[in-house]
Amino acid sequence: MKNKLKELLSELHTELGDAGELDTDAKQQLEVLAKDIQGAIDPDSDKPLLEDVSDQLQVAAVNFESEHPRIAGVLENITDTLAKLGI
């Protein structure tokens, strides 16, 4: 499951690189989320913090749905994967 999370993070980074029209704030928000998600792979991660990240991912997915559906889809997949990991 953590390998799937790594794949999804890589996909998110690719989508961020391809989404040239993202404003700076949105791109920075996604980069911070990606960094926090990377922490989910760490076995010593702080579970309450990760639960907050999961909530932020859901909000970000909704916000990106109309203008950047591919990014929203990746975020939703990451949220699902985190849920399967018990986060």
C-alpha positions in Angstrom: 0.0 0.0 0.0 2.9 2.4 0.7 4.3 1.7 -2.7 1.0 2.8 -4.1 1.3 6.0 -2.1 4.8 6.6 -3.5 3.4 6.1 -7.0 0.6 8.5 -6.4 3.0 11.1 -5.0 5.1 10.8 -8.1 2.0 11.2 -10.2 1.0 14.3 -8.3 4.5 15.8 -8.8 4.1 15.1 -12.6 0.7 16.7 -12.7 2.0 19.7 -10.8 4.8 20.1 -13.4 2.3 19.8 -16.3 -0.2 22.2 -14.8 1.5 25.4 -15.9 -1.6 27.6 -15.3 -1.7 26.8 -11.5 -1.4 30.0 -9.5 1.6 30.1 -7.1 -0.5 29.7 -3.9 -2.3 26.6 -5.2 0.9 25.1 -6.4 2.6 25.8 -3.0 -0.4 24.3 -1.1 -0.2 21.1 -3.2 3.6 20.9 -2.6 3.1 21.2 1.1 0.4 18.6 1.1 2.7 16.3 -1.0 5.5 16.8 1.6 3.0 15.9 4.4 1.8 12.9 2.5 5.4 11.7 2.2 5.4 11.7 6.0 2.6 9.0 5.8 5.2 6.6 4.5 7.3 7.1 7.6 6.4 4.4 10.2 7.0 6.9 13.0 4.5 9.5 11.5 2.2 11.5 13.7 -1.3 10.0 13.0 -3.4 13.0 14.1 -1.3 15.2 11.8 -1.9 12.8 9.0 -5.6 12.7 9.6 -5.6 16.5 9.2 -3.6 16.1 6.0 -6.3 13.7 4.8 -9.0 16.3 5.5 -6.9 18.9 3.6 -6.6 16.6 0.7 -10.3 16.1 0.4 -10.8 19.9 0.4 -8.1 20.4 -2.2 -9.6 17.7 -4.4 -13.0 19.5 -4.4 -11.3 22.9 -5.1 -9.3 21.5 -8.0 -12.2 19.4 -9.5 -13.4 21.9 -12.1 -10.2 23.5 -13.3 -7.7 20.6 -12.8 -9.6 17.3 -12.8 -6.5 15.2 -13.2 -4.9 16.7 -10.1 -8.2 16.3 -8.2 -8.3 12.6 -9.3 -4.8 12.1 -8.0 -5.6 13.8 -4.7 -8.7 11.6 -4.3 -6.6 8.5 -5.0 -4.2 9.5 -2.3 -7.0 10.1 0.1 -8.4 6.6 -0.6 -5.0 5.1 -0.2 -4.4 6.8 3.1 -7.8 5.6 4.3 -6.8 2.0 3.4 -3.7 2.5 5.5 -6.0 3.5 8.4 -5.3 7.2 8.2 
